[in-house]
Amino acid sequence: MNVPLLDLKAQYRQIRGEVMAAIEAVCDEQGFILGPRVIELEQALARYVGTSHAVAVASGSDALLLALMALGVGPGDEVITVPFTFFATVGSITRLGAKPVFVDIRPETFNMDPSQIEKSLTAHTKAIIPVHLFGQCAEMEAIREMAKRRRVRVIEDACQAIGASRNGVQAGALGDLGCFSFFPSKNLGGFGDGGLVTTNDSRLSDTVAILRVHGSRVRYMHELVGMNSRLDALQAAILRVKLKYLDQWTEGRRRNAVQYERLFKDAKLLERLILPRTDAGNHHVYNQFTIRAQKRDELRAYLKDKGIGTEVYYPVPLHLQSCYQELGYRKGAFPVSERAAEEVLSLPIYAELPDDQLTYVVDTIAAFYNHH
Ligand SMILES: *Cc1c(COP(=O)(O)O)cnc(C)c1O
């Protein structure tokens, strides 16, 4: 049996006609950059997330970069974030000449440990970037409380968490600014790159909207030094179609997570691996179903041999990346993140994953541990 980590074709087959019609309509219009298609998507996404503003940009990485630029982050500033995340979270900080200050994660949720923040705050701290990793929100009440007390801003890296919520508030509406990605493997994926910044602050939204078009409101008049980070009308039209199905696809992921939990328990595998834990109040959208496994690398090779796709998100914490040697962090600085990097394994969880394939994944993992 062949079980890919993600099968985008299975999703595309359900909506092919609708997507093709949307693409054709944009081609007939011959309007490709921003325009009414992008505005319509922005409005729909602002409604979905529950913020008053949403600004579509070229990628999730740009969303983070533009959010930091809108807050005026630059050389001399510090931004607190986690080392156990995708590179872009931290890359956006260092690209602006600011300094990332890492705090460790919680072992149960892989998200920022708010109790580590206080000792990392300095007079130079401008912002905190919690990451809603794998599709569940970080502990935003504690993070916001701390940020408010010290007058620093909170940018949510919600790239993996569209549709997730915490105590009824959606990811992207929990901080000062929310950043999303429409990379194809995200829960709402385009046919290429795309991203979004959400906020309830009209000044910040206005600044991000200007920054994405070279800091210009009136053509050829530049108020700020921005960049080109526009979303294509084609991507907007495709994403508008897919947004209608997002909740249904998320429910499919959540059903698969429940199924995994039941089967792993029945197979008595809970001594060999730790299943994802959902924090109280969180609605998890399972962009990834990430377990911790004993003999992770051997297990992964065994599964590959049996036709099962898995991935390690992420194998090297960012404080140990070669490009960040000058930050001066050593191995052992963030033990929870370092241990996670050695133990995590993400399993297939996409909505259309057939039941027999999911069962095969669990059976194959059981067979591995029976032999080891
Ligand atoms: C995907 C992702 C990003 C970056 O998004 P791109 O659209 O690929 O630039 C940033 N942070 C996290 C946590 C992500 O998963």
The ligand as an SDF file (V2000), in Angstrom:
LIG
                    3D

 15 15  0  0  0  0  0  0  0  0999 V2000
    4.6090   27.7870    6.2270 C   0  0  0  0  0  0  0  0  0  0  0  0
    5.0700   28.5530    7.4020 C   0  0  0  0  0  0  0  0  0  0  0  0
    5.6050   29.8390    7.2800 C   0  0  0  0  0  0  0  0  0  0  0  0
    5.9430   30.4960    5.9690 C   0  0  0  0  0  0  0  0  0  0  0  0
    5.0050   30.4710    5.0010 O   0  0  0  0  0  0  0  0  0  0  0  0
    5.3870   30.5570    3.4380 P   0  0  0  0  0  0  0  0  0  0  0  0
    4.0690   30.8600    2.8250 O   0  0  0  0  0  0  0  0  0  0  0  0
    5.9240   29.2260    3.0480 O   0  0  0  0  0  0  0  0  0  0  0  0
    6.3580   31.6480    3.2550 O   0  0  0  0  0  0  0  0  0  0  0  0
    5.9470   30.5190    8.4360 C   0  0  0  0  0  0  0  0  0  0  0  0
    5.7900   29.9770    9.6410 N   0  0  0  0  0  0  0  0  0  0  0  0
    5.2970   28.7300    9.7990 C   0  0  0  0  0  0  0  0  0  0  0  0
    5.1530   28.1740   11.1800 C   0  0  0  0  0  0  0  0  0  0  0  0
    4.9340   27.9840    8.6880 C   0  0  0  0  0  0  0  0  0  0  0  0
    4.4720   26.7400    8.8470 O   0  0  0  0  0  0  0  0  0  0  0  0
  1  2  1  0
  2  3  1  0
  2 14  2  0
  3  4  1  0
  3 10  2  0
  4  5  1  0
  5  6  1  0
  6  7  2  0
  6  8  1  0
  6  9  1  0
 10 11  1  0
 11 12  2  0
 12 13  1  0
 12 14  1  0
 14 15  1  0
M  END
$$$$
